[in-house]
Amino acid sequence: MRAFVFPGQGSQRVGMGSELAEASRAARDVFEEVDEALSQKLFAIMRDGPEDQLTLTENAQPAIMANAIATLRVLESDFGMKLKENGACVAGHSLGEYTALCAVGAFDLPTTARLLKLRGQAMQAAVPVGEGAMAALLGADIEKASALATAAADGEVCEIANDNDPTQVVISGHKGAIERAVGLVKEHGIKRGVLLPVSAPFHCSLMQPAADRMAEALAETLPGELDLPIYANVTASKVADGDEERALLVEQVTGRVRWRESVLAMRADGVDSFAELGGKVLGPMIGRIDREVAAVSLLSMEDLESFAKENA
């Protein structure tokens, strides 16, 4: 059984999608459709930069989605590997959950692009710049990270944002609390704490205003029927119902991305191979979660061609 998975923020880079667009009409169609949906030349920013424009949350989120969906469309149209026929389930990391929902038909491409643009704007607006921060804790498991977050909070918000793999947990909250946590890592048996270059403290309770905005948007845009089940970030469990998934997308804005647990849940349900589309972030994470599993990251035409040949 195979799971197709989709990356989150941080996987963007100037030049993304260029090779696919040059080689495939299917990829160009995706980028053109997203540009039209957003009334914005997003693909030009993806292809040429500048980097500071691409990394803006409201641009990065739809850009990462567009690149991953373009990768999927090329795999399906150019190499004949249909998601529904070659996968058992899907999952996505943070904004990647929206990409996964687009991939299985719950949202069409223009709707997904507009929702992610709004999500990026709402998350950026939820906390004034400079008041929030995030940090990656390297060499930390969830227990050590939780203890550190509690110790560093001191009346401020300091919460687990991402449980990525057994060696990496991300914390999010008020800037002062996150800086205190980075200063306390050695006392908690954690190898290193690294402040992340993000513009807002994602996936913590400070994001409640953004969750409220997404609740309004999703009330008007219910996910449709899913071609394959999805493993949701906030529950790390399988969801096959669009209405249930809508509520989980709202929770996801302030909730923890339980990626490590999601991978383990998929493994427990019989998934033995993972294919990451549009990034090279989740494949290595999955390899650290379970060394026995086959995990590949598909980004280039060469990646896709090799993958299709091996699985023909």
N, C-alpha and C positions, 0 to 999 in steps of 0.2 A: 504493500500500500504506500502511495506517495502523497505527501502534502506539498502544496505550492505556497510559498510564504513571500511576504512583501515588506521591504525595509521602511524605516521611519526617518525622522529628521536627523541630519548629520551625514546622510549618504549623498547629499547633493555635491556637485562639482561642476565648474565651468567646463563646457564641452560635452556635458551629458546629453545623450540622445543623438549626437551628430552622426556617428557612424551608422546607426540604425536608419536615420532619416535619409542618408545618402544611398543606402543599399536597398531600402524597402519602401514601396508605396504605402504599405500597411502602417508603418511607423509614421510616415509623413501625415497620413490621414488623422492619426491620433493627435499629433501636435497641432495641426490646423484646427481640429474640432475643439480642442482645449482653448486655443487662442480666441476662437470665435465665441465660445461660451463665456469667457472672462472679459471680452472686448479689450484684449491686451496682447501685446507681442511677447508672450511668455517664452516661447521657444527661442526667440532671438537672445533673450537673457540667459537661457539655459546653454545655448551654443556659444555665445560670445562674452557673457558677463555684462557688466562688471560683477565681480564676486560679491561685493557688498549688497548689490541688488538681489542677487540670487539667494543669499543667505537670509534676507528678510523673511520672517516667518510666513507672511501672507503669500510670498512667491515660492519659497522652498517647499511648502506643503503640496500645492498643486503640481509643482514641477517634478517632485519625486514620484508622485502618483502617475503623472503623464508618462514619465520614462519607464516605469514598471509596466503600465498597461501597453505601451508601445512594444516592449520586450515580449509580452504575452501575445500580442496580435501578430508579431513577426513569427513567433514559434508556431502559432496556429495556422497562419495563412501561407507563410513561405516554407515551413518545414512539416506541415500536416499533423502537428501534435495538438489535439484539442484538449483543453483543460478538463472538461467534463469526462472525457474518455480516459484520460491518463492520470487523473488525480482522484483521491478519495475525500480530501478536505482542503481547506485553506486557512491561513492565519496571517495577520499583519502586525507589525510592531508600531504601536501608537497610531499615527496617521495611516500607516500601512493597513490598518483594519478597514479603512474606507476603500483603499485600493483593492483589498481582497473582496469586499462587498461588490465593487464594480466588476471585478473579474468573474464573479458568479451570478451576475445579472440582477442583483438587488437594487443597484442604482445604475442609471445610464451614465455615460462618460461626462456629458455637460453638467449634469446634476452633481456628480462627484467633485468635479473641478470647482463648481460654485460653492459647495459645502466646505471644501477645504480652504478656499480663499477666505470665506467667512470665519472658519475656525481659526485660521492664522491671525486674522485681524482681531477677533475676540480675545484670543489668548494674549496677544501683544497688549491690548488695551486694558486687560484685567488688573495689571499691576504696573504702576509707574516705573519707567526705566531707572535702574539703579537700586530699587528697593528689594528685588528678588535675586536669587542665584541658584545654580545647580552645581553639583560636584560628583565626579565619578570616584568611587571607592574601589581601588584595585587591590586584589588579594583579600577581598571581604566577602563572606557569605551573608545570608540574610539575617542570621542571628547577631553577628558582630555589628552589622550595619544598623540594625534596630536599636541595639544598646547604645551605639554612638549617637544616633539621632535623638534619642531620649536625653542623653547627657548634655548634648549641645543646645537643645531647644531654649532652655532658660526663659520660658514665657513667650517665646516666638515660635513660628512654624518651622519645623525641621522634620521632613517626612520622607519615607521611601518612595521614590518616583518610579524607578525601574528595577525589577529583579531580573537582570539580564542573563546571567549564567553563574556557576558556582564561584567564580573569581571576580565578578564585577556587579556592583550595585550602585545605582545613582540616587542621590538625595536631592531634595528640592525644598525651597522655603524662603524665609527672610534672609537677606544677604548676611547680616551679622551672625545668624545661627549657622549658616552654611560655612562661613569662614571659621567660626569656632570649631565646627566639626572637623574641618581639614586640619586644624591645629591639634586636634586630640586623637588623630588616627593611630599613632604609635601606642598610646595608652590602651587602645582597644584591640591591639594585635592585628591591625590592618596595615598592609604594606605601604600604601600611598593614597593621598586624597588630591584630586586634580580639579580645580575650578573649571567649569565648562564655558566656552564662548557662546553663551545663549543670551537671548534678549529678554527672557521672561522665565519665571520658575514654573515649568510645566508639571502636570500630574501631581499637584498638591492642593490643599484646601484653599489656597490663595486664588485659585483659578475659578472659584464659584461663579463670578460674574460671567465668565466665558461659558461655563456649563449652562447657565440660564439662557444665554443667547442661542446656544446650540439646541436646547430643548425647544425653543420657539421655532427655530428653523426646521428641526426634524419633525415637529408636529404637523408641519405643512408638506413634508416630503418623506412619507413613510417608505422604508425599504420594501421592495417587492419580494417575490418568491426567490429563494436561493437555489441555484443549480446544484451546489455542494454545500455541506455544513461548514460552519466557520467556528474556530476556537476563539472565544472573546478574551480580550486583554484582562478585564477586571474580574472575571470568574475563573479563567483558565479552564473552561469547560466548553463542550460542544453546543452550538446553537444552530437550529435549523429554521427558526421562525423569525420573520422580518420584524414583527412588532416587538418581540422580546429583544432583538438586537438593537432596535431604536433606543430603548431605555438604557441599554448597556453603553451605547455610544455617548449618551449624556453623562453617565457615571464616569466614563473613561477620562473625561477632561480633568477631573480632580482626583481620579483614582489611580491606583498602582498598576503599572504595566507588568503583569505577572508572566513574563516571557518564559523564564526557566520552567515554571510549573506548566505552562501551556505546551511546551515541547514534551515534557514528561507525560502529560495527559494524552497527547497524540500517540506517543510511543506505547502507552498502556492500552490504547485502543487499536493497536496493530500497525501503526505507521512505521515503516522501516527505511524510508528514504525521503529526503527533503530537497526541494529545488527552490532556491531564492531567485526571484525575477527582478532585475533592475538594480541590483546592488551587490556588494561583496562584504556585507556586515553580518547578516544573520547566519550565513553558512558557517563561518568560523565559530560564532557563539554556540550554534547547535552542536558542533564538534566538541566543544568544551563541556556541554551539558551531558552528552552521551557519546563516548568515544567509539562505540560499536556501530553507530548509525552512519549511513551514507548521506552526506550533505554536499550539494554543489551550489555555486553561485553563478548565475547566468547573466552576463552583461553585454557581451560583444556578439557579433554575427558568428564568429568562430566558436564561442561558447555554445551558442544555440545549435549550430550545425553539428557539433560533436555530440551534444546531448541527444538530439533527434536521431542521429545514427546509432548511438549506443542503445537507444530505447525503441528502435524500429521493430 
